[in-house]
């Protein structure tokens, strides 16, 4: 039984209850796959509030706003069942980037920012990097200098990993080593441009917050706002995020982090498994470590195989997932001839399960890299089987939505040169040179509308110019109010939409959705901040055709599948060269992350798991030999000692040899019957 007054904990298992009732010392919860992590964290929040903690002084950090909202909703539902006055909602629940943006707004002057700073998304940050790259003469050189997106990726890895540029180039971008001096100069100019324009990119939201935590007085003041700090998915944090947490609560008091080192698969985003592995020893005395091993998702045979795969990891928190869910069905290792047979086999089994009553939505096909599903997608289209492939463009990545948001961002901050460039070049006849001169005038002027009105536009632009000038003026005066400003922009932009895109209708629908979303935000600044940090999905063709079928198959990379579960799962290409990828076997740490990827894929399955082993597969331009077929070996992560945990099969199944003419057996019996029928 739970302690008096804590009857709401009776639904938890003993290990979950220990985590929920832990005191104020630092706590690490190693939550195995399917072990009820979200429920445990929500109950801990509810327990803290039930015991008197002020919910306004609880900081909950997650990796998506939806996860934070779900956690807060669960805690509120638990508290609603308790007697006494209802507690206030959590007021500090969100992503690291979202909370960072909010704190930086409040403390802007103390960290060298204007409170009116705007936030660049990834594409806009790359555009600014490209502008700076051009301005300092690194574009169009005799030797091929990295493109803007690569430059931004190098910069981002350096910032988030808190690593030296030379180290990042050596480990992640070796083909760019020769440009170290030029990249250092580019990044310095990029930082200067951001400061002049008072814009921040995603990485700055963490970087400024982390540097604020290095100022003892400011760190103590911010840390004192929160009695409890809870962090979800701690294995996915990078060094900057660990620095932030350490600055908020250097003694660990009130800190709870939850995660699973066996599911750390985001090194390409600069996440480091060291954060969760080293967490207990950061404090004196060390943090308490509790492990959740009871799995509520998978059958015992699936867990036995998954446990065995991850047990071979070089370094980990030891745990053995277990379940009450028995089954006689072991995970299958299915050998097929090649990728074409793999596709046919997967489709045949999916349809067979559908005929047996398992909906397509309850089945998923997972793969290491997006292009691994190519042959399968062709087969699904040929067989008229609807599917969704996770990935693709997000809502804010579509050109038409970015155009409209650029107008808003430029109105919010006329010094935002990336936004201004985009807006001006929407109009016919305006290229980078003219846009640059116009932006110089706007930056020097007190009134953007007057500065633009004084310019003589090119002849091709003359007809459309007054409408833009008028729009800029109205937005600067906030004449339409919020969210009426978005309707004003749509009225200006939609005639141009017809000229710019052949598929104007679905794009116009996206803009209508954008206006509807805007109504849920209190101000233009809040809208731009929140939408940039957590974009919704798109409905236009560029982001994937909306489904018309009520049932559809799920295709997903393993990275995108993390946190999800399905009744039946197929994993493609579980062979060396694919899992592990031959592009990720240069270092021991990379191989270990590939092992964790397979573990994550396997633990997505509830009842049925099939690992596909094509005997040969096609390799696309990964060597001087060009495209070629390779013979494949079973993944090194399933050595011979683990084979008894699997059922080994072939597809198509070998057919029994036919009886020779005149022989006895079934063939002779059938022949005799036919002779009797026909006399």
C-alpha positions in Angstrom: 0.0 0.0 0.0 1.0 3.6 -0.6 1.7 6.0 2.3 -1.3 7.7 3.9 -2.6 10.3 1.5 -0.9 8.7 -1.5 -3.6 6.2 -2.6 -3.2 7.5 -6.1 0.1 5.7 -6.3 -1.5 2.2 -5.9 -1.5 1.8 -9.7 2.3 1.9 -9.8 4.6 -1.1 -9.5 7.2 -1.1 -6.6 10.1 0.4 -8.6 7.9 3.1 -10.1 6.6 3.9 -6.6 10.2 4.2 -5.2 11.0 6.8 -8.0 7.8 8.8 -7.3 8.4 8.9 -3.5 12.1 9.7 -3.6 13.0 12.8 -1.6 14.9 15.9 -2.7 18.3 14.5 -3.5 19.5 14.0 -7.1 17.8 11.1 -8.7 18.4 9.1 -11.9 15.7 6.9 -13.2 16.8 4.4 -15.8 13.5 3.6 -17.5 13.7 0.6 -19.8 11.7 0.5 -23.0 8.0 0.2 -22.4 8.4 0.5 -18.6 5.9 3.3 -18.0 8.4 6.2 -17.9 5.8 8.9 -18.7 3.4 7.7 -16.1 6.2 7.6 -13.5 7.3 11.1 -14.2 3.8 12.4 -14.2 3.1 10.7 -10.8 6.2 12.2 -9.4 5.1 15.7 -10.4 1.7 15.0 -8.9 3.2 13.6 -5.7 5.4 16.7 -5.3 2.4 19.0 -5.6 0.3 16.8 -3.4 3.0 17.1 -0.7 3.0 20.9 -0.9 5.3 21.9 -3.8 4.3 25.0 -5.6 3.6 23.9 -9.3 4.8 27.4 -10.4 8.3 26.5 -9.0 8.6 23.1 -10.8 10.6 23.1 -14.1 9.8 20.2 -16.4 12.1 19.9 -19.4 11.3 17.6 -22.3 12.2 17.3 -26.0 8.9 18.4 -27.4 6.1 20.7 -26.2 3.6 18.0 -26.8 5.5 15.7 -24.4 5.5 18.5 -21.8 1.8 19.2 -22.3 1.0 15.5 -22.0 3.0 15.2 -18.8 1.3 18.2 -17.3 -2.1 16.9 -18.3 -1.5 13.5 -16.7 -0.3 15.1 -13.5 -3.4 17.4 -13.5 -5.7 14.4 -13.9 -4.1 12.7 -11.0 -4.3 15.7 -8.8 -8.0 16.3 -9.8 -8.8 13.0 -8.0 -7.4 14.2 -4.7 -9.5 16.0 -2.0 -8.9 19.6 -1.2 -8.2 22.7 -3.4 -7.1 22.2 -6.9 -3.4 23.0 -7.7 -2.4 25.6 -10.3 -1.1 24.3 -13.6 2.6 23.8 -14.2 3.8 27.1 -15.6 7.3 26.0 -16.5 6.9 22.9 -18.7 8.5 22.8 -22.1 11.5 22.0 -24.3 15.0 23.2 -23.4 14.8 25.6 -26.4 11.4 26.9 -25.5 12.2 27.5 -21.8 15.5 29.0 -22.8 13.8 31.5 -25.1 11.4 32.5 -22.3 14.2 33.0 -19.8 16.3 35.0 -22.3 13.4 37.3 -23.0 13.1 38.0 -19.3 16.8 38.5 -18.8 17.7 39.9 -22.2 19.6 43.0 -21.0 21.7 41.0 -18.5 22.9 38.7 -21.3 23.6 41.3 -23.9 20.4 40.9 -25.9 17.5 43.2 -26.9 14.1 41.8 -25.6 12.8 42.1 -29.2 15.2 39.6 -30.6 13.8 37.2 -33.2 14.6 33.5 -33.6 15.9 32.0 -36.9 14.8 28.4 -37.8 17.3 26.1 -39.4 16.7 27.2 -42.9 16.8 30.9 -42.1 20.0 30.3 -40.1 21.5 28.6 -43.2 20.5 31.5 -45.3 22.2 34.0 -43.0 25.3 31.7 -43.0 25.1 31.8 -46.8 24.9 35.6 -46.9 27.9 35.9 -44.6 29.8 33.3 -46.6 29.3 35.4 -49.7 30.1 38.7 -48.1 33.5 37.6 -46.8 34.5 36.1 -50.1 34.2 32.4 -49.4 31.7 31.6 -52.2 32.9 31.0 -55.7 36.5 30.1 -54.9 38.7 27.9 -57.1 38.5 25.1 -54.5 35.1 23.8 -53.4 34.2 25.5 -50.1 31.5 23.8 -48.0 27.9 24.9 -48.8 25.9 27.0 -46.3 24.0 24.0 -44.8 27.2 22.1 -44.2 28.8 25.2 -42.6 25.8 25.5 -40.3 25.9 21.8 -39.4 29.6 22.2 -38.4 28.9 25.3 -36.4 25.9 23.7 -34.6 27.9 20.6 -33.7 30.7 22.7 -32.3 28.4 24.7 -30.2 26.2 21.9 -28.9 29.1 19.5 -28.2 31.1 22.2 -26.5 34.0 21.0 -28.7 36.9 22.6 -30.5 36.4 23.2 -34.2 39.4 21.0 -35.1 37.9 18.1 -33.1 34.5 18.4 -34.8 36.1 18.5 -38.2 38.3 15.4 -37.5 35.4 13.3 -36.1 32.4 14.4 -38.1 33.4 16.4 -41.1 36.9 15.1 -42.2 36.3 16.3 -45.8 36.3 19.9 -44.5 39.6 19.8 -42.5 41.4 21.9 -45.0 39.0 24.8 -44.4 39.5 25.1 -40.7 40.9 28.7 -40.8 38.3 29.9 -43.2 35.5 28.3 -41.2 36.7 29.9 -38.0 36.6 33.3 -39.8 33.1 32.5 -41.2 31.7 31.6 -37.8 33.1 34.7 -36.2 31.4 36.8 -38.9 28.2 34.8 -38.6 28.1 35.5 -34.8 28.7 39.3 -35.5 25.9 39.4 -38.1 23.5 37.8 -35.6 24.4 40.3 -32.9 24.0 43.3 -35.3 20.6 42.1 -36.4 19.5 40.9 -32.9 18.6 37.5 -34.1 19.3 34.1 -32.4 19.4 30.7 -34.0 18.3 27.5 -32.2 21.8 26.8 -30.8 21.9 30.3 -29.3 18.9 29.6 -27.1 21.0 27.0 -25.4 24.3 28.8 -25.7 23.2 32.0 -24.1 21.3 30.1 -21.4 24.4 28.0 -20.6 26.6 31.1 -20.5 24.2 32.7 -18.1 24.6 29.7 -15.9 28.4 30.4 -15.7 27.7 33.8 -14.1 27.3 32.8 -10.4 24.9 35.6 -9.4 22.6 35.1 -12.4 22.8 31.3 -12.2 21.8 31.4 -8.5 19.0 33.8 -9.2 17.5 31.7 -12.0 18.1 28.4 -10.1 16.3 29.8 -7.1 13.1 30.2 -9.1 12.7 26.4 -9.1 12.5 24.0 -6.2 12.4 21.0 -8.5 13.8 20.4 -12.0 12.7 17.2 -13.9 14.3 16.2 -17.2 12.8 13.6 -19.5 14.8 11.6 -22.1 18.1 12.6 -20.4 20.1 10.3 -22.7 19.3 12.6 -25.6 20.8 15.7 -24.0 24.0 17.4 -25.3 26.8 18.9 -23.3 25.3 22.4 -23.4 22.1 21.0 -21.8 24.1 19.2 -19.2 25.9 22.5 -18.4 22.5 24.2 -18.1 21.2 21.6 -15.6 24.4 21.7 -13.6 24.2 25.5 -13.4 20.6 25.5 -12.3 21.1 23.0 -9.4 24.9 22.5 -8.8 24.2 20.4 -5.7 21.6 18.3 -7.4 18.9 19.2 -4.8 15.5 18.7 -6.4 16.9 17.3 -9.6 15.3 14.2 -11.3 16.4 13.0 -14.7 14.8 10.1 -16.5 16.1 8.2 -19.5 17.6 5.0 -20.9 21.2 4.8 -21.9 20.3 1.8 -24.1 18.1 4.1 -26.3 20.7 6.9 -26.8 20.7 7.1 -30.6 21.1 10.8 -31.4 24.8 11.4 -31.6 24.3 13.1 -35.0 22.5 15.9 -33.1 25.5 16.2 -30.7 23.7 14.2 -28.0 26.1 12.3 -25.8 25.5 9.2 -23.8 28.1 10.4 -21.4 25.6 12.7 -19.7 23.4 9.9 -18.4 26.3 7.5 -17.8 28.2 10.1 -15.7 25.2 11.8 -14.0 25.4 10.0 -10.6 29.1 11.0 -10.0 28.5 14.7 -10.6 27.2 15.1 -7.1 28.5 14.3 -3.6 27.1 12.1 -2.4 26.3 10.5 -5.8 22.8 10.6 -7.2 20.5 7.7 -6.4 19.9 5.4 -9.4 16.6 3.5 -9.7 15.8 1.1 -12.6 12.4 0.4 -14.1 12.7 -3.1 -15.7 9.1 -4.2 -15.9 8.0 -3.9 -19.5 4.3 -3.4 -20.3 4.7 -3.6 -24.1 6.4 -6.7 -25.4 6.1 -10.5 -25.0 8.8 -12.4 -23.1 10.5 -13.9 -26.2 10.9 -10.4 -27.8 12.3 -9.1 -24.5 14.7 -12.0 -24.2 16.2 -11.4 -27.6 16.3 -7.6 -27.1 18.0 -8.0 -23.7 20.6 -10.3 -25.2 21.4 -7.9 -28.0 22.0 -4.9 -25.7 23.8 -7.1 -23.0 26.8 -7.2 -25.4 27.2 -3.4 -25.2 30.6 -2.2 -24.0 29.2 0.2 -21.3 25.7 0.4 -19.9 23.5 0.4 -16.8 22.7 -3.2 -16.3 19.0 -4.1 -16.5 16.9 -7.1 -17.6 13.5 -6.1 -19.0 10.8 -8.6 -18.1 7.1 -9.0 -18.8 4.0 -10.9 -17.7 3.1 -11.4 -21.4 4.0 -14.9 -22.4 4.1 -16.2 -25.9 5.3 -19.2 -27.8 6.3 -17.0 -30.8 10.0 -16.1 -30.9 11.3 -13.1 -33.0 12.0 -14.3 -36.5 15.2 -14.0 -38.6 13.9 -14.1 -42.2 16.4 -14.7 -44.9 15.5 -13.5 -48.4 17.4 -13.5 -51.6 17.6 -9.7 -52.1 15.8 -6.4 -51.5 13.1 -7.2 -54.1 12.2 -10.5 -52.3 12.4 -8.6 -49.0 9.8 -6.2 -50.2 7.5 -9.0 -51.5 7.9 -11.0 -48.2 7.1 -8.0 -46.0 4.0 -7.1 -48.0 2.8 -10.7 -48.1 3.1 -11.0 -44.3 1.5 -7.6 -43.7 -1.5 -8.6 -45.8 -1.7 -12.0 -44.2 -1.9 -10.3 -40.7 -4.5 -7.9 -42.1 -6.7 -10.7 -43.3 -6.4 -12.2 -39.8 -7.8 -9.0 -38.3 -4.7 -6.9 -37.5 -5.1 -3.4 -39.0 -2.4 -1.9 -41.1 -1.9 0.9 -38.5 -0.9 -1.7 -36.0 2.0 -2.8 -38.2 5.2 -1.0 -38.9 8.3 -1.4 -41.1 11.4 0.1 -39.7 14.8 0.8 -41.3 18.2 2.4 -40.5 18.2 4.9 -43.4 15.3 6.4 -45.4 16.4 5.0 -48.8 16.3 1.5 -47.4 12.6 1.4 -48.0 12.7 2.3 -51.7 11.9 -1.2 -53.0 9.2 -1.7 -50.4 7.5 1.6 -51.3 7.4 0.5 -55.0 5.8 -2.8 -54.0 3.3 -1.1 -51.7 2.2 1.2 -54.5 2.0 -1.7 -57.0 -0.2 -3.6 -54.5 -2.3 -0.5 -53.7 -1.5 -0.5 -50.0 -1.7 3.0 -48.4 1.3 3.9 -46.2 2.8 6.9 -44.3 6.5 7.3 -44.2 7.6 9.4 -41.3 9.9 12.2 -42.2 9.7 14.8 -45.0 9.0 18.5 -44.8 7.5 20.0 -41.8 4.8 22.8 -41.9 7.3 25.6 -41.5 9.7 24.2 -44.1 7.3 24.8 -47.0 8.2 27.8 -49.1 4.8 29.5 -48.9 4.5 29.3 -45.1 8.1 30.5 -44.8 7.3 33.5 -47.0 4.4 34.6 -44.8 6.3 34.1 -41.6 9.2 36.1 -43.0 6.9 39.1 -43.4 5.9 38.8 -39.8 9.5 38.4 -38.6 10.7 41.3 -40.6 7.9 43.4 -39.1 8.8 42.3 -35.7 12.5 43.1 -36.2 13.4 45.3 -39.3 17.1 44.4 -38.7 16.4 40.7 -39.5 18.2 40.7 -42.8 17.4 37.1 -43.7 13.6 37.7 -43.3 13.9 41.0 -45.3 15.8 39.3 -48.1 13.1 36.6 -48.4 10.2 39.1 -48.4 11.7 41.5 -50.9 12.5 38.7 -53.4 8.9 37.5 -53.4 8.2 40.3 -55.7 9.1 39.9 -59.4 12.1 41.8 -60.6 14.0 42.0 -57.2 17.2 40.0 -56.8 19.8 39.8 -54.1 21.6 43.1 -55.1 18.5 45.3 -55.1 17.2 43.6 -51.9 20.5 44.3 -50.2 20.4 48.0 -51.1 16.8 48.2 -49.8 17.7 46.5 -46.6 20.6 48.9 -46.0 18.2 51.8 -46.3 15.7 50.2 -43.9 18.4 49.4 -41.3 19.5 53.1 -41.3 15.9 54.5 -41.2 13.7 55.2 -38.3 10.5 54.4 -40.3 10.7 51.3 -42.5 7.7 52.3 -44.5 9.2 55.7 -45.4 12.5 54.1 -46.3 10.9 51.7 -48.7 8.6 54.4 -50.2 11.6 56.5 -51.0 13.1 53.8 -53.2 12.6 53.5 -56.9 11.8 49.9 -57.6 12.7 48.1 -60.9 10.1 48.5 -63.7 8.9 44.8 -63.3 8.3 45.6 -59.6 6.6 49.0 -59.9 3.0 47.7 -59.9 3.4 45.4 -56.9 5.7 47.8 -54.8 3.1 50.1 -53.3 1.1 47.1 -51.8 4.2 45.9 -50.0 5.2 49.3 -48.7 1.6 49.8 -47.4 1.7 46.3 -45.7 5.0 47.0 -44.0 3.7 50.3 -42.7 0.5 48.7 -41.3 2.5 46.0 -39.6 4.9 48.5 -38.1 2.0 50.4 -36.6 0.2 47.2 -35.6 -2.8 48.7 -37.3 -4.8 45.4 -37.7 -4.1 44.1 -34.3 -3.3 40.5 -33.5 -4.1 38.1 -35.2 -5.6 40.4 -37.8 -2.1 41.1 -39.1 -1.9 37.6 -40.5 -5.1 38.1 -42.5 -3.6 41.3 -43.8 -0.5 39.4 -45.0 -2.6 36.7 -46.6 -4.6 39.2 -48.5 -1.4 40.7 -49.9 0.4 37.3 -50.5 -2.3 35.1 -52.0 -2.4 36.8 -55.4 1.4 36.3 -55.6 0.9 32.6 -54.5 -1.0 32.0 -57.7 1.9 33.2 -59.8 4.7 31.5 -57.8 3.3 27.9 -57.4 1.3 25.6 -59.7 -0.3 23.9 -56.7 -1.7 27.1 -55.2 -4.8 25.6 -53.7 -3.3 23.3 -51.0 -0.8 26.0 -50.2 -3.6 28.5 -49.6 -5.2 25.9 -47.3 -1.9 25.8 -45.3 -2.1 29.6 -44.9 -5.6 29.4 -43.7 -4.5 26.9 -41.2 -1.6 29.2 -40.2 -4.1 32.0 -39.6 -6.2 29.7 -37.5 -3.2 28.6 -35.4 -2.3 32.3 -34.9 -5.5 32.9 -33.0 -4.3 30.7 -30.2 -1.4 33.0 -29.3 -1.6 36.2 -27.4 0.9 38.3 -29.5 2.9 38.3 -32.7 6.1 37.8 -30.7 4.7 34.8 -28.8 3.4 33.3 -32.1 6.7 33.6 -33.9 8.7 32.2 -30.9 6.5 29.2 -30.3 5.9 28.3 -33.9 9.6 28.4 -34.7 10.4 26.2 -31.8 7.7 23.6 -32.3 6.2 23.5 -35.8 3.0 21.5 -36.6 2.6 19.3 -39.6 1.8 20.5 -43.1 -1.1 19.7 -45.3 0.3 20.8 -48.6 1.6 18.5 -51.3 5.2 19.3 -50.5 4.8 17.8 -47.0 3.1 14.6 -48.1 -0.4 13.9 -49.5 -3.1 13.8 -46.8 -4.4 10.3 -46.4 -7.8 9.4 -47.8 -7.7 5.8 -46.4 -8.9 5.0 -42.9 -6.2 2.5 -42.5 -2.5 2.7 -43.6 0.8 1.0 -43.0 3.6 2.8 -41.0 7.0 3.1 -42.6 9.6 4.8 -40.4 13.3 5.2 -39.8 14.4 3.8 -36.5 15.2 7.3 -35.2 11.7 8.5 -36.0 10.2 5.4 -34.4 11.7 5.9 -30.9 8.9 6.2 -28.4 6.4 4.5 -30.6 5.0 0.9 -30.5 3.1 -1.5 -32.8 1.7 -4.9 -32.6 3.8 -6.2 -35.5 7.1 -4.9 -36.6 9.4 -5.7 -39.5 13.0 -4.4 -39.5 14.6 -4.2 -42.9 18.2 -5.0 -43.8 19.5 -6.4 -40.4 22.8 -7.1 -42.1 26.3 -5.7 -41.7 26.6 -2.6 -43.9 23.1 -1.5 -43.0 22.9 -2.2 -39.2 25.5 -1.3 -38.4 25.7 1.2 -41.3 29.1 1.0 -43.1 29.2 4.7 -42.7 29.2 4.4 -38.9 31.9 1.9 -38.1 34.9 4.1 -37.9 34.9 4.3 -34.1 33.8 2.1 -31.2 31.3 4.7 -30.0 29.7 4.7 -33.4 29.3 0.9 -33.5 27.8 1.0 -30.0 25.2 3.5 -31.1 24.3 1.3 -34.0 23.8 -1.6 -31.5 21.4 0.7 -29.6 19.5 1.5 -32.8 18.8 -2.2 -33.4 17.7 -2.5 -29.7 15.3 0.4 -30.1 13.9 -1.1 -33.3 13.3 -4.5 -31.6 11.7 -3.1 -28.5 9.0 -1.3 -30.6 7.2 -4.6 -31.2 4.4 -5.9 -28.9 3.6 -9.4 -30.2 5.3 -10.0 -33.6 8.9 -9.1 -34.6 10.7 -10.1 -37.9 14.3 -9.1 -38.7 14.8 -9.2 -42.4 18.2 -10.6 -43.8 18.6 -10.1 -47.5 21.4 -12.3 -48.9 22.5 -9.5 -51.1 21.6 -5.8 -51.5 22.3 -2.9 -53.8 24.8 -0.3 -52.6 24.5 3.2 -54.0 27.8 4.9 -54.9 29.6 4.3 -51.7 33.0 3.5 -53.2 35.0 4.0 -56.3 33.4 0.9 -57.8 30.1 2.8 -58.0 26.7 1.1 -57.6 27.0 -2.6 -57.0 25.4 -5.6 -55.4 27.0 -6.9 -52.2 26.6 -10.2 -50.5 25.5 -9.5 -46.9 26.1 -11.2 -43.6 23.8 -11.2 -40.6 24.3 -8.2 -38.4 27.3 -8.6 -36.0 24.9 -7.6 -33.2 23.2 -11.1 -33.5 26.2 -13.5 -33.1 25.7 -17.3 -33.2 25.3 -17.5 -29.4 22.1 -15.5 -29.7 20.4 -17.6 -32.5 18.5 -19.9 -30.1 16.5 -16.8 -29.1 15.2 -16.4 -32.6 13.3 -18.6 -35.1 15.3 -18.8 -38.4 13.2 -19.0 -41.6 13.6 -18.4 -45.3 11.2 -16.7 -47.7 9.8 -18.1 -49.9 9.7 -21.3 -47.9 11.5 -24.2 -49.7 9.0 -26.4 -51.5 9.1 -30.2 -51.0 10.5 -32.1 -53.9 7.8 -33.5 -56.2 7.4 -37.3 -56.4 8.9 -38.8 -59.6 6.4 -40.4 -62.1 5.4 -43.9 -61.0 6.6 -43.4 -57.4 4.3 -44.1 -54.4 3.1 -41.5 -52.0 0.6 -38.6 -52.3 1.3 -38.1 -56.0 0.5 -41.7 -56.8 -2.7 -41.5 -54.7 -3.9 -38.4 -56.6 -3.1 -40.0 -60.0 -5.1 -43.1 -59.0 -8.1 -41.0 -58.0 -8.0 -39.1 -61.3 -7.9 -42.3 -63.3 -10.9 -43.6 -61.3 -12.8 -40.4 -62.1 -12.2 -40.4 -65.8 -12.3 -44.2 -66.2 
